[in-house]
Amino acid sequence: MSWPQVPSLEVIADRLPLIFPEGTENRNYVIREMAARTLYVMFYAGAIEGQDRWIRPSQVTDMYDEQAEQLSDDQREVWVKRALSSKKDRPANTWYAPNSREPVRDETIRYGFIALGAVVERAGLPVTTPLPKYAMAADFAALFDESLSDDSLVEVIASWQKAHLNPAALSRIRLLSANAAAVNSDVIKATLPNSGVVSLEAGPSGVIGKSVIEDFAPRFLKNPAVLWLSQSGEKVGIDLASQLKLRIDPSKTLPDVILVDLGTKSDGSDMLFIFIEIVASDGPVNSIRKDKLTEIAMEAGFSPEHLAFVTAFQDRSASAFKKAMSELAWGTYAWFCSEPDNIVELKDGKPFKLSDIYRRN
């Protein structure tokens, strides 16, 4: 049986971020150096679907630079046999320490490549088997063909993504890509739900703000309108605020966006005011900020029982969210531009049964 061509480690490392763009679940697991080296060892050992050759994580940790450069079929075959032997001597200059097998197996292979359809697992073996059982999916291995031109590479990557990434993941990736392009725009225009167009600051905060207005509001509010936009130099929502007998004072430390859900009941009993902080780097609705916003809201004429607080982020994988996650106040919500149909509720108050939520949904 012939041995497959081994692409350079540089080619593998360069292509992984193209195959798994921003928005991919557990992206760091499948684009980091450990991921590239894992795939290199699979190519080196001929562990590609349909070849009946497999690797185990210890072969990744035991590989070293001098061996990786020995690319003849005979040299590779000798190494595979030696690497799988229980009597082998472990080189001193290996890529990783022996206790790095778990990150290779669990993070890179199981939660990364297998979950995304890039690696297959040998059938019929127990979970704890010491036998080699991982191989690269054949269509995934084809993405590292060094003869592919730029256009052909883009085409085959797109085809693979369509076949293996679920619709929600693809949508998330596309939205992040579109938002990344919008960040570089000189001006960001947002269409208001209560008619009109407003200009927002260029940059990440403007992109999130636009998504809050155009995506969040119509999805989560029955009858949305904008009362306040800190990013806009234009007076937005002033007339409506006046009609609602609200006193919005720009000299106060207001949130980035104030939305109102005018509801559907004539007595206004289902009206809701949503205070939203946009976080491109920092500034979430933490407990201190929530208390301050509630105080400002009450001074302006808002009723506490008709208030909601939201922190808006670009994506769950963004560093801004990871940094803010532990600070988010109970009784608030987190929302992500890249997954506009979903929202995170940080529910506070009395304990409840999960079955009640399922019945509610």
N, C-alpha and C positions, 0 to 999 in steps of 0.2 A: 504494500500500500504506500503510495507516494506521500511525502510530507508537504504541508502547505507552505507557501511563501510567508516569511515573517516580516511584517512591516516594521519600520523603525519605531522606536519608542516615542520619538518626536512626533511622527505622523499620528500615532494613536492619541497622544496627549493633545495635539492640536484639533483633532476631529471630535473628541468627546464633547466639548462644549457646544459644538455645532449640532450634534445629534441630540444632546440633552440641554436645550436652552433654558433661560430663566423661566421659572414656573414649573419645572419638572419636579415631581415628588422626590424628596431625598437627593436633590441634585448634587450636593457636595460629595455624597458617597460614590457617585459615578463619574465625576470629572477630576477628582484629585489624583495625585501621583500614584497612590496605592491602586486606584482603579486602572490606570494606564498600565502599570506593571503587572497587574493580574491578567489583563488581556494579553499582554506580551507573552507571559508564561503559557497561556492557553495556545497561542499561535506556535510558540516554540515547541510545546509538547504535542502539537497536532491535535489538540482537544477541541475539535470543531464538530458540530452535530453531523451525524452520518458516518464519521470516521471510526467510531468505537474506540476512541481514545479519550481519556478523562484526566483531570487533575484533582489534587486535594490542596487545601490552603497551605500546607507546609511547603509545597513546592514553590509557592510565591515567596514565602519568607526565607527560604533557603537559597534562592537564586542570588547570583552575584555578577558583577559587571564582566569579569573575564569570561565566565561561562556564557553569558548572554551574547557575547560577540562571536562565539563558535557556532556557525550556522550551517555546517554541512549536515546532511541527513544522518550520517553515522555518529557525529558528535552529539547531535540532539538525542538520538536513540540511546546512546550510552548514558547520557545524563538522566534521562527519564527513568531508566532501570535503576541507576544508582540512587536517585532522589527518592524512589519508592522503597528502597531497601531498608530493612530495620537495622542493618549493620553499617550504615554509611557513616563517614566522618563529616561533621558539619564544618564548612569553611568558616574562617574567622571574620571574613569581610562580606557576609551576606547582606542582602537588602534590608532585612528586618530581623529583630530579635525573635526567638522562638515563641515568646508570649504574645506576639502580634498576630497569631493565627486567627484569634477570635474576631478582630476587626475585619480581617480579610474575608472570613467565612460569613459573619453575621451582617456587617454593615455593607461591605462592597458587593458581595455575591448575593446573599439572600434578600436583604431589604433594598438593595440597589438593582443589580443586573437581572436577577430572576424576576423580581416584581415588575420590571419593565419589559420583560420578554427578550432580553439580550443574552441570557445564559439559560441553558437547560440542565436539568438534573437527571442523573441516571436512575431509571425506574427499577423497583424491586429490591432496593437496598434499605436496611434499617437506618434510622436517623443517626445513630451513633457509630455507624460503620467507619473503620479506618481506611477503607478502600477509596480510591479516587472516584469522584462521581459528578464532577462539574465540567461542562463543555460549552463553548460559545455557540449560540444559534447560528445556523448557516447564513441566513439572510443578514444577520447583524455583522458577521465576519466580513461579508462582501463590502461593507461600508468603508473598510480600511484598505481597499485595493489602491495601491499607489499609482496605478496607471489611469485612474479616473481624472478627467479634466474637471475644472471648476464647475462648469455647468452641469456635467454629468453627476458630480458629487452632490450638488444641491438637489438634483432630481431624485437620486436614489435615497438620500436622507429623508426627503419629504415623503417618499413612498413608504419607507420603513416606519416613519412616525405615524402616518395615517393608519397603517396596519396594526401597530402595536400600542400606541398611546390612546387611552380612552377619550371620548369626546370632551369630557370635562377638562382633562389635562390639556388637550389641544386648544380648547377655548382659552384656558388660562394662559398658555404660552403665547397665543396670538394677541391677547389683550395686553400682556406685558410688553410684547414687541412693539405694538402700536403706541403704547404709552411711552416707551423709551424713545421712539422717534419724535413724539410730541414734546418731550422735554426740551429738545433742541430748537423748537419753534420760537420765533421772535415774540409772538403774541398767541395767547390761548383764548379762544372764544367758546363760551358756554351758552347753550340755549336754555332759558329759564322755563320752568314748568308753567308759570303763570304768565307766559308770553314775553317776548323780547330776547335780546342777545346781550351778553355782558362780557367784558374783557377781564381776564385774570392774569396774574403775574406769570411770566415765563418761568419754567423750571418744574421740578418734581411736585412742589406744593400746588402749583397751578393745575397740573395734570390730575392730581387727586381731587382737587376742588371741582374741576369740570366733571369728573366721574360721579362725585357726590350729587351734583345738581342733575345730571342727565341720566344717571343709572340708579343710584340709591333712591332718590326721591320717588320716582314713579313706581319702583318695585315695592317699597315698604310703606308708602303713604297713600291713603285713599284719594285725597284731594290736595296735593302739595302746592306750596308756594314758598318763595324765598323772602325772608324778612331782613336778613343781614348777610353781607359778604365783606369780610375784613380785607380781602385781597383786591377788591375793586375800588377804583377811585370814583366810580359812579354811585349815586344814591339808589340803592336797590331796596324795595319793600317798604319805603318810608310811608307811602300813602296807605298801604294795607295795615301797617303797624298802627297808624293813627286811627284808622277805622276800628281796629280792635282795642283801641284805648290803651295801647302799650307805649311806654316811654323808653325807647332804646337810646342810651347815652353813649356816643362814640368815645367819650373820655374814659369810660370804664374799660377794664380788661375783659373785653368781650371774646367769645369763642370765634373761631374762623368762619363758621357758618351757623346761621339760625334758620331752620326751616319750620314751617307750620303745616300741619295736616288739618285742613279746615273741616274734615270729616263730612258726614252726610246727614247728620241730624240738625234740624232747624234750631234746637235750643243750644247747640254748641257743646253738648255734653261729651261728645266723642272727639273734641278738638285736642290736638297734641302739639306741643312745641318741642322741637328737637335741637339741642345744642350740640354742635359737632366740632371737634378739634381735628385738624388735618395734621398727620405726623409723617413727614418725610425724613426727619432725623430725631426729633424729640418733642415733648410737650403733650403727652396723652392726658386723658381725663382720669387723673388719680384721685384719691379720696379728698385731698386738700383742694384740688381744682374743682371737683364736683361740689363741695360745700360752698366754695366761692361763687361758682356759677349759679347755684341755687339762690344764694343771697342776692346776686345781681338781678336774677330773674324776678324774684319777689319784689324788689325795689322798682322794677320796671312794670309791675302789674301782672306778672305771670302767676298762675296758681301752681303750687308744688305738685299736686296730684295730676297735673297735665304736662309734666316735664319728662323728657327722656334725654339721655346723654350718650353720644356715640363718639368713638375714636376711629377715624378713617385712615387706613394704611394702603400702601401699594400692593403688598402681597404677604402671605403668611411666612414666606421664606426670607423676607427683607430683614436686614439687620435692625431697622427701626422698630419692627414689631417684636423681634426677639429681645431687644433691649427694654421695651416698654411693657412686655407681657406681665411681669411680676408686679408692676405698678398700677395696672388698670383697676379702677374702683369697682367694688361690687355694686350691683344695681345699674350697671352701664352695659353698653354694647360695643363690640368691635366689628368692623366691616372692612372688606378688602376689594379694591378695584378689580383685581384679576379674577375674582370669583363673585361677581355681583349678585348672584341669586341667593347667596348664603350669608348668614349673620351669626355672630357668636354672642350669646347672652350670658353675662356674669350674674347669675341669679342670686339675690340675697334674700334675707328673711327667714321664715320658718322652713324646717325640713319638709320635703315632699316626696312622693313616690314617683319613680321614673315611669311607671305604668300610666300615671295621670297625664304625663306629657305625651306619651304615645297615643293615648285616646284623644287628646286635644288636637294632635296633628292628623 
